[in-house]
Amino acid sequence: MMEVKSTPFDSIVLRARRHGLCAEFGRNLQERCGWRAGEKLLIGLSGGADSTALLLLAAVVVRRNKNPQEISAVYVHHHLRAEADSEVRHCAQLCVQLGIDFSAVDVHPTRGKSGLAADARRLRHAALSDCALKSESKWILFAHHSDDVLETLLMRVGRGTGNRGLSTIPWVRRTTPKSQVRIARPMLSFSRVQIEEFCRHCKVSWCDDASNSNVKSARGLLRDQVVPILRKRWPGIASHALHASESARSGEWALKQIALIEGWTNDEIPRKLLRSRGPEISASLLATALRQRSISISLRMIRQVVEAACDRTLRPRHFQEEGIVISLNARVLNISTIE
């Protein structure tokens, strides 16, 4: 881990404070995410325009409380790109200018079952969570914005997803279910264009990661070729994607409440309950109930099960996938696991 001592330099912060995004960021951080003055912030800093803007905006919020020790920044070095070393130096220098404590953490992702990108993300989150605990930071801030929501939504629709998948990127969540550390994304209401304009206004440079526009990746293809066309037709599409994602999250919450009240989380579910709800709603309720029980099966199998439960056939039928068996008879649907 590399550490850089900080020295105060307020002119950049003063320019940031005058920008219109500053007030919106403060509202998002407090009202959308739940941050309270005095709680320490840890910034996930990559050196790109997004995380640079995040660092500046967070610095403004903290400076209002006159306590620069409430904020720190961490660069997670994956050792996957040659330009990463220069990004570390850039981030360190920016933090020196702003008087913010900075450190860089090394991780070494591998190509496992889930792939290199997934392992890099897992290690990055683990490293930032560890740094947050060591610095007693209650919050880890990420720089996701509405364009990220749009790209994620399009990828999930393309791959096939249910209601939960449509909810994409949340404003806030815990690092683990029982952790006191939360991950927050207070820039979700901003667009990429707004963020880059903000950085130019503040007269700060940023690092461009060429891999973000690599059309060989799904996200790179969307970002470089698909989203620009969509934005010409619908200029507010990224903002609309955020609203759609929030609506899907509300719908998922409602499904969880119904599933608990009506007994969808039980091992046995009456067929008459599925028939009363119909195959479409039953599929959503059953998928939600299974997730609450940490049972993972494909949407394809879920649809097969509920369609069978809602038909007129009374003979027993069995569905099996990944250690889960769902049995259906004339009266009930039974869920069991294979030891």
Sine and cosine of phi, psi and omega as CSV:
sin_phi,cos_phi,sin_psi,cos_psi,sin_omega,cos_omega
0.00,0.00,0.73,-0.68,0.03,-1.00
-0.97,-0.24,0.69,-0.72,0.02,-1.00
-0.83,-0.56,0.58,-0.82,-0.04,-1.00
-0.81,-0.58,0.79,-0.61,0.07,-1.00
-0.95,0.30,0.59,-0.81,-0.10,-0.99
-0.98,-0.19,0.47,-0.88,0.12,-0.99
-0.74,-0.68,0.66,-0.75,-0.11,-0.99
-0.94,0.35,0.61,-0.79,0.07,-1.00
-0.38,-0.92,0.96,-0.27,-0.25,-0.97
-0.99,-0.12,-0.13,0.99,-0.13,-0.99
-0.90,0.43,-0.62,0.78,0.02,-1.00
-0.90,0.43,-0.66,0.75,0.01,-1.00
-0.89,0.45,-0.61,0.79,0.01,-1.00
-0.90,0.44,-0.65,0.76,0.04,-1.00
-0.92,0.40,-0.63,0.78,0.01,-1.00
-0.89,0.45,-0.62,0.78,-0.05,-1.00
-0.90,0.44,-0.47,0.88,-0.05,-1.00
-0.99,0.15,-0.20,0.98,-0.08,-1.00
-0.99,0.15,0.53,-0.85,-0.05,-1.00
-0.89,0.45,-0.44,0.90,-0.01,-1.00
-0.94,0.33,-0.32,0.95,-0.12,-0.99
-0.89,0.45,-0.74,0.67,-0.02,-1.00
-0.90,0.44,-0.65,0.76,0.00,-1.00
-0.91,0.42,-0.63,0.77,0.04,-1.00
-0.87,0.49,-0.71,0.70,0.00,-1.00
-0.88,0.48,-0.65,0.76,0.04,-1.00
-0.91,0.41,-0.69,0.72,0.01,-1.00
-0.87,0.50,-0.70,0.72,-0.05,-1.00
-0.89,0.45,-0.64,0.77,-0.04,-1.00
-1.00,0.08,-0.74,0.67,-0.14,-0.99
-1.00,0.06,-0.65,0.76,-0.01,-1.00
-0.99,0.16,-0.61,0.79,-0.12,-0.99
-0.98,-0.18,-0.50,0.87,0.04,-1.00
0.99,-0.10,0.21,0.98,0.03,-1.00
-0.93,0.38,0.56,-0.83,0.06,-1.00
-0.83,-0.56,0.58,-0.82,-0.01,-1.00
-0.80,0.60,0.70,-0.71,0.00,-1.00
0.98,-0.18,-0.29,0.96,0.02,-1.00
-0.99,0.10,0.75,-0.66,-0.10,-1.00
-0.94,0.35,0.60,-0.80,0.01,-1.00
-0.91,-0.42,0.70,-0.72,0.13,-0.99
-0.90,-0.44,0.84,-0.54,-0.05,-1.00
-0.99,-0.12,0.80,-0.60,0.17,-0.99
-0.99,0.17,0.97,-0.23,-0.16,-0.99
-0.95,-0.31,0.84,-0.54,0.02,-1.00
-0.94,-0.34,-0.28,0.96,-0.05,-1.00
0.99,-0.11,-0.17,0.99,0.07,-1.00
-0.96,0.29,0.13,-0.99,-0.02,-1.00
-0.86,0.51,-0.64,0.77,-0.07,-1.00
-0.88,0.47,-0.81,0.59,-0.06,-1.00
-0.96,0.28,-0.44,0.90,0.09,-1.00
-0.90,0.43,-0.72,0.70,0.05,-1.00
-0.88,0.47,-0.66,0.76,0.02,-1.00
-0.86,0.51,-0.71,0.71,0.00,-1.00
-0.88,0.48,-0.71,0.71,-0.02,-1.00
-0.90,0.43,-0.71,0.70,-0.04,-1.00
-0.92,0.40,-0.65,0.76,0.05,-1.00
-0.91,0.42,-0.60,0.80,0.02,-1.00
-0.88,0.47,-0.63,0.78,0.03,-1.00
-0.89,0.46,-0.72,0.70,-0.01,-1.00
-0.87,0.49,-0.69,0.73,-0.03,-1.00
-0.94,0.35,-0.63,0.77,-0.02,-1.00
-0.89,0.46,-0.45,0.89,0.06,-1.00
-0.89,0.46,-0.49,0.87,0.02,-1.00
-1.00,0.01,-0.01,1.00,0.06,-1.00
0.83,0.56,0.64,0.77,0.03,-1.00
-0.61,-0.79,1.00,0.07,-0.04,-1.00
-0.90,0.43,-0.25,0.97,0.00,-1.00
-0.96,0.27,-0.08,1.00,-0.02,-1.00
-0.99,0.15,-0.03,1.00,-0.07,-1.00
-0.70,-0.72,0.63,-0.78,0.11,-0.99
-0.56,-0.83,0.25,-0.97,-0.04,-1.00
-0.71,-0.70,0.56,-0.83,-0.01,-1.00
-0.72,-0.70,0.74,-0.67,0.15,-0.99
-0.98,-0.22,0.81,-0.58,0.06,-1.00
-0.99,-0.11,0.91,-0.42,-0.08,-1.00
-1.00,-0.06,0.93,-0.37,-0.05,-1.00
-1.00,0.03,-0.20,0.98,-0.02,-1.00
0.85,0.53,0.66,0.75,0.02,-1.00
-0.92,-0.39,-0.28,0.96,-0.04,-1.00
-0.74,-0.67,0.64,-0.77,-0.03,-1.00
-0.90,0.44,-0.53,0.85,-0.06,-1.00
-0.98,0.21,-0.07,1.00,-0.06,-1.00
-0.89,0.47,-0.58,0.82,0.00,-1.00
-0.88,0.47,-0.66,0.75,0.02,-1.00
-0.94,0.34,-0.51,0.86,0.07,-1.00
-0.91,0.41,-0.63,0.78,0.05,-1.00
-0.87,0.49,-0.71,0.70,0.00,-1.00
-0.89,0.45,-0.65,0.76,0.02,-1.00
-0.88,0.47,-0.73,0.68,-0.01,-1.00
-0.89,0.45,-0.66,0.75,0.01,-1.00
-0.88,0.48,-0.69,0.72,-0.01,-1.00
-0.91,0.42,-0.65,0.76,0.03,-1.00
-0.89,0.46,-0.68,0.74,0.01,-1.00
-0.92,0.39,-0.57,0.82,0.09,-1.00
-0.87,0.49,-0.72,0.70,0.02,-1.00
-0.87,0.50,-0.62,0.79,-0.08,-1.00
-1.00,0.01,-0.10,0.99,-0.02,-1.00
0.95,0.30,0.59,0.81,-0.05,-1.00
-0.91,-0.42,0.74,-0.68,0.04,-1.00
-0.90,0.44,0.71,-0.70,-0.07,-1.00
-0.75,-0.66,0.57,-0.82,0.13,-0.99
-0.54,-0.84,0.42,-0.91,0.07,-1.00
-0.87,-0.50,0.68,-0.73,-0.06,-1.00
-0.86,-0.51,0.72,-0.70,0.00,-1.00
-1.00,-0.04,0.73,-0.69,0.16,-0.99
-0.74,-0.68,0.34,-0.94,-0.06,-1.00
-0.70,-0.71,0.99,0.10,-0.01,-1.00
-0.93,0.38,0.43,-0.90,0.03,-1.00
-0.77,-0.64,0.24,-0.97,0.03,-1.00
-1.00,0.06,1.00,0.01,0.06,-1.00
-1.00,-0.04,-0.36,-0.93,0.00,-1.00
-0.88,0.48,-0.58,0.82,-0.06,-1.00
-1.00,0.05,-0.15,0.99,0.03,-1.00
0.98,-0.18,0.27,-0.96,-0.06,-1.00
-0.90,0.44,-0.71,0.70,-0.04,-1.00
-0.89,0.46,-0.67,0.75,-0.01,-1.00
-0.91,0.41,-0.64,0.77,0.02,-1.00
-0.93,0.36,-0.60,0.80,0.06,-1.00
-0.89,0.46,-0.68,0.74,0.03,-1.00
-0.90,0.43,-0.68,0.74,0.01,-1.00
-0.88,0.48,-0.73,0.68,-0.01,-1.00
-0.92,0.39,-0.60,0.80,0.03,-1.00
-0.88,0.47,-0.74,0.67,0.00,-1.00
-0.90,0.44,-0.65,0.76,0.01,-1.00
-0.90,0.43,-0.67,0.74,0.00,-1.00
-0.90,0.43,-0.69,0.73,0.00,-1.00
-0.93,0.38,-0.61,0.79,0.05,-1.00
-0.89,0.45,-0.66,0.75,0.02,-1.00
-0.90,0.44,-0.67,0.74,0.03,-1.00
-0.91,0.42,-0.62,0.79,0.02,-1.00
-0.89,0.45,-0.67,0.74,0.01,-1.00
-0.91,0.42,-0.67,0.74,-0.02,-1.00
-0.92,0.40,-0.58,0.81,-0.02,-1.00
-1.00,-0.02,0.02,1.00,-0.03,-1.00
0.86,0.50,0.60,0.80,0.06,-1.00
-1.00,0.02,0.76,-0.65,0.02,-1.00
-1.00,0.07,-0.22,0.98,-0.10,-0.99
-0.73,-0.68,0.70,-0.71,0.20,-0.98
-0.93,-0.37,0.85,-0.53,-0.03,-1.00
-0.98,-0.20,0.77,-0.64,0.11,-0.99
-0.93,-0.36,0.39,-0.92,-0.15,-0.99
-0.98,-0.18,0.43,0.90,0.03,-1.00
-0.89,0.46,0.53,-0.85,-0.03,-1.00
-0.69,-0.72,-0.07,-1.00,-0.13,-0.99
-0.91,0.41,-0.50,0.87,0.06,-1.00
-0.92,0.40,-0.57,0.82,0.09,-1.00
-0.90,0.44,-0.65,0.76,0.04,-1.00
-0.88,0.47,-0.72,0.70,0.00,-1.00
-0.87,0.49,-0.74,0.67,0.00,-1.00
-0.88,0.47,-0.67,0.74,0.01,-1.00
-0.91,0.42,-0.66,0.75,0.01,-1.00
-0.89,0.46,-0.71,0.71,0.00,-1.00
-0.90,0.43,-0.65,0.76,0.02,-1.00
-0.90,0.44,-0.67,0.74,-0.03,-1.00
-0.94,0.34,-0.60,0.80,0.08,-1.00
-0.90,0.44,-0.67,0.74,0.00,-1.00
-0.89,0.45,-0.58,0.81,-0.03,-1.00
-1.00,0.08,-0.28,0.96,-0.05,-1.00
0.99,-0.12,0.89,-0.46,-0.06,-1.00
-0.50,-0.87,0.29,-0.96,0.08,-1.00
-0.97,-0.23,-0.28,-0.96,-0.07,-1.00
-0.87,0.50,-0.63,0.77,-0.03,-1.00
-0.90,0.44,-0.66,0.75,-0.01,-1.00
-0.90,0.43,-0.49,0.87,0.01,-1.00
-0.95,0.32,-0.28,0.96,-0.03,-1.00
-0.98,0.22,-0.19,0.98,0.12,-0.99
0.70,0.72,-0.87,-0.49,-0.22,-0.98
-0.99,-0.12,0.86,-0.51,-0.01,-1.00
-0.99,0.16,0.41,-0.91,0.09,-1.00
-0.90,0.43,-0.65,0.76,-0.08,-1.00
-0.46,-0.89,0.55,-0.84,0.13,-0.99
-0.36,-0.93,0.33,-0.94,0.07,-1.00
-0.98,0.20,0.47,-0.88,0.04,-1.00
-0.91,0.42,-0.61,0.79,0.15,-0.99
-0.66,-0.75,0.34,-0.94,-0.10,-1.00
-0.78,0.63,-0.59,0.81,-0.06,-1.00
-0.96,-0.27,0.09,1.00,-0.05,-1.00
-0.96,0.28,0.51,-0.86,0.10,-0.99
-1.00,0.05,-0.13,0.99,0.01,-1.00
-1.00,-0.03,0.73,-0.68,-0.02,-1.00
-0.90,-0.44,0.55,-0.84,0.15,-0.99
-0.99,-0.15,0.79,-0.61,-0.02,-1.00
-0.80,-0.60,0.51,-0.86,0.00,-1.00
-0.77,-0.64,0.98,0.21,-0.11,-0.99
-0.96,0.27,0.00,1.00,0.01,-1.00
-0.96,-0.28,0.28,0.96,-0.06,-1.00
-0.88,0.47,-0.46,0.89,-0.01,-1.00
-0.99,0.12,-0.05,1.00,0.01,-1.00
-1.00,-0.05,0.45,-0.89,0.12,-0.99
-0.99,-0.16,0.27,-0.96,0.04,-1.00
-0.88,0.47,-0.63,0.78,0.01,-1.00
-0.88,0.47,-0.71,0.71,0.02,-1.00
-0.88,0.47,-0.64,0.77,-0.05,-1.00
-0.92,0.39,-0.69,0.72,0.01,-1.00
-0.92,0.38,-0.60,0.80,0.06,-1.00
-0.90,0.44,-0.62,0.79,0.03,-1.00
-0.88,0.47,-0.70,0.71,0.00,-1.00
-0.89,0.45,-0.65,0.76,0.05,-1.00
-0.90,0.44,-0.64,0.77,0.04,-1.00
-0.86,0.50,-0.63,0.78,-0.01,-1.00
-0.99,0.15,-0.10,1.00,0.01,-1.00
0.87,0.50,0.71,0.70,0.09,-1.00
-0.87,-0.49,0.57,-0.82,0.03,-1.00
-1.00,-0.03,0.23,-0.97,0.06,-1.00
-0.58,-0.81,0.20,-0.98,-0.02,-1.00
-0.99,-0.16,0.70,-0.71,0.06,-1.00
-0.99,-0.13,0.80,-0.60,0.05,-1.00
-0.99,-0.11,0.95,-0.30,-0.07,-1.00
-0.88,0.47,-0.43,0.90,-0.03,-1.00
-0.92,0.39,-0.34,0.94,0.01,-1.00
-0.91,0.41,-0.41,0.91,-0.01,-1.00
-0.95,-0.31,0.30,0.95,0.02,-1.00
-0.95,0.30,0.94,-0.35,-0.11,-0.99
-0.94,0.33,-0.10,1.00,0.08,-1.00
-0.97,0.26,-0.33,0.94,0.08,-1.00
-1.00,-0.09,0.44,-0.90,-0.02,-1.00
-0.88,0.48,-0.72,0.70,-0.03,-1.00
-0.92,0.39,-0.65,0.76,0.02,-1.00
-0.89,0.46,-0.65,0.76,0.04,-1.00
-0.89,0.45,-0.70,0.71,0.03,-1.00
-0.89,0.45,-0.72,0.70,-0.07,-1.00
-0.91,0.41,-0.65,0.76,-0.12,-0.99
-1.00,0.09,-0.57,0.82,-0.17,-0.99
-0.86,-0.52,-0.60,0.80,-0.13,-0.99
-1.00,0.03,-0.80,0.60,-0.08,-1.00
-0.87,0.50,-0.66,0.75,0.04,-1.00
-0.84,0.55,-0.60,0.80,0.03,-1.00
-0.93,0.36,-0.69,0.73,0.02,-1.00
-0.89,0.46,-0.63,0.78,-0.04,-1.00
-0.94,0.35,-0.52,0.85,0.07,-1.00
-0.90,0.44,-0.60,0.80,0.00,-1.00
-0.98,0.18,-0.65,0.76,0.00,-1.00
-0.77,-0.64,1.00,-0.01,-0.08,-1.00
-0.84,0.55,-0.50,0.87,-0.04,-1.00
-0.99,-0.12,0.38,0.93,-0.14,-0.99
-0.90,0.44,-0.57,0.82,0.00,-1.00
-0.92,0.40,-0.67,0.75,0.05,-1.00
-0.91,0.42,-0.64,0.77,0.03,-1.00
-0.90,0.43,-0.60,0.80,0.04,-1.00
-0.89,0.45,-0.63,0.78,0.04,-1.00
-0.89,0.45,-0.70,0.72,0.00,-1.00
-0.90,0.43,-0.65,0.76,0.04,-1.00
-0.89,0.45,-0.65,0.76,0.01,-1.00
-0.90,0.43,-0.67,0.75,0.02,-1.00
-0.91,0.41,-0.61,0.79,0.05,-1.00
-0.90,0.43,-0.68,0.74,0.03,-1.00
-0.89,0.46,-0.61,0.80,0.02,-1.00
-0.91,0.41,-0.64,0.77,0.06,-1.00
-0.89,0.45,-0.66,0.75,0.04,-1.00
-0.89,0.46,-0.62,0.78,0.03,-1.00
-0.90,0.43,-0.65,0.76,0.04,-1.00
-0.89,0.46,-0.69,0.73,0.01,-1.00
-0.89,0.46,-0.65,0.76,0.03,-1.00
-0.89,0.46,-0.62,0.78,0.03,-1.00
-0.88,0.47,-0.67,0.74,-0.01,-1.00
-0.91,0.41,-0.69,0.73,0.02,-1.00
-0.90,0.43,-0.68,0.74,-0.01,-1.00
-0.87,0.49,-0.64,0.77,0.02,-1.00
-0.93,0.36,-0.70,0.71,-0.07,-1.00
-0.92,0.40,-0.66,0.75,-0.11,-0.99
-1.00,0.01,-0.09,1.00,0.07,-1.00
1.00,0.03,0.38,0.92,0.02,-1.00
-0.95,0.33,-0.24,0.97,0.01,-1.00
-1.00,0.01,0.03,1.00,0.02,-1.00
-0.98,0.20,0.29,-0.96,0.07,-1.00
-0.93,0.36,-0.51,0.86,0.02,-1.00
-0.89,-0.46,0.75,-0.66,0.01,-1.00
-0.82,-0.57,0.83,-0.55,0.00,-1.00
-0.87,0.48,0.68,-0.74,0.03,-1.00
-0.89,0.46,-0.53,0.85,0.00,-1.00
-0.90,0.44,-0.47,0.88,0.06,-1.00
-0.93,0.36,-0.70,0.72,0.04,-1.00
-0.89,0.45,-0.67,0.75,-0.01,-1.00
-0.90,0.43,-0.59,0.81,-0.02,-1.00
-0.93,0.38,-0.50,0.86,0.00,-1.00
-1.00,0.04,-0.41,0.91,-0.04,-1.00
1.00,0.07,0.34,-0.94,-0.10,-0.99
-0.90,0.44,-0.61,0.80,-0.07,-1.00
-0.92,0.39,-0.79,0.61,-0.01,-1.00
-0.93,0.37,-0.62,0.79,0.02,-1.00
-0.87,0.49,-0.64,0.77,0.02,-1.00
-0.88,0.48,-0.68,0.73,0.02,-1.00
-0.92,0.40,-0.68,0.74,0.00,-1.00
-0.92,0.39,-0.67,0.74,0.00,-1.00
-0.92,0.40,-0.67,0.74,0.03,-1.00
-0.88,0.48,-0.68,0.73,0.02,-1.00
-0.90,0.43,-0.69,0.72,0.00,-1.00
-0.90,0.44,-0.66,0.75,0.02,-1.00
-0.90,0.43,-0.64,0.77,0.04,-1.00
-0.89,0.46,-0.62,0.78,0.02,-1.00
-0.89,0.45,-0.41,0.91,0.03,-1.00
-0.99,-0.13,0.16,0.99,-0.02,-1.00
0.86,0.52,0.57,0.82,0.08,-1.00
-0.97,-0.24,0.82,-0.57,-0.07,-1.00
-0.90,-0.45,0.92,-0.39,0.15,-0.99
-0.72,-0.69,0.28,-0.96,-0.10,-1.00
-0.95,0.31,0.45,-0.89,0.08,-1.00
-0.88,0.47,-0.53,0.85,0.03,-1.00
-0.87,0.50,-0.71,0.70,0.02,-1.00
-0.92,0.38,-0.64,0.77,0.02,-1.00
-0.86,0.52,-0.69,0.72,0.01,-1.00
-0.91,0.42,-0.63,0.77,0.04,-1.00
-0.88,0.48,-0.68,0.74,-0.04,-1.00
-0.90,0.43,-0.75,0.66,-0.08,-1.00
-0.94,0.33,-0.56,0.83,0.07,-1.00
-0.90,0.44,-0.63,0.78,0.06,-1.00
-0.92,0.39,-0.65,0.76,-0.02,-1.00
-0.91,0.40,-0.44,0.90,-0.05,-1.00
-1.00,-0.07,-0.08,1.00,-0.02,-1.00
-1.00,0.06,-0.12,-0.99,-0.09,-1.00
-0.99,-0.13,0.00,1.00,-0.03,-1.00
-0.96,0.29,0.74,-0.67,-0.05,-1.00
-0.97,-0.24,-0.22,0.98,-0.04,-1.00
-0.92,0.39,0.52,-0.85,0.01,-1.00
-0.90,0.44,0.60,-0.80,0.06,-1.00
-0.66,-0.75,0.46,-0.89,-0.05,-1.00
-0.75,-0.66,0.63,-0.78,0.03,-1.00
-0.77,-0.63,0.74,-0.67,-0.07,-1.00
-0.71,-0.71,0.66,-0.75,0.04,-1.00
-0.29,-0.96,0.79,-0.61,0.13,-0.99
0.76,0.65,0.77,0.64,0.08,-1.00
0.99,0.16,0.10,0.99,0.01,-1.00
-0.91,-0.42,0.75,-0.66,0.06,-1.00
-0.87,-0.49,0.79,-0.61,0.10,-1.00
-0.91,-0.42,0.89,-0.46,-0.02,-1.00
-0.96,-0.27,0.62,-0.78,-0.06,-1.00
-0.78,-0.63,0.81,-0.58,0.12,-0.99
-0.84,-0.55,-0.22,-0.97,-0.08,-1.00
-0.90,0.43,-0.39,0.92,-0.14,-0.99
-0.92,-0.39,-0.65,0.76,-0.12,-0.99
-0.69,-0.73,0.29,-0.96,0.16,-0.99
-0.95,-0.31,0.82,-0.57,-0.06,-1.00
-0.90,-0.43,0.72,-0.69,-0.02,-1.00
-0.92,-0.39,0.80,-0.60,0.00,-1.00
-0.60,-0.80,0.29,-0.96,0.01,-1.00
-0.92,-0.39,0.47,-0.89,0.06,-1.00
-0.99,-0.11,0.84,-0.54,0.00,-1.00
-0.96,0.28,0.00,0.00,0.00,0.00
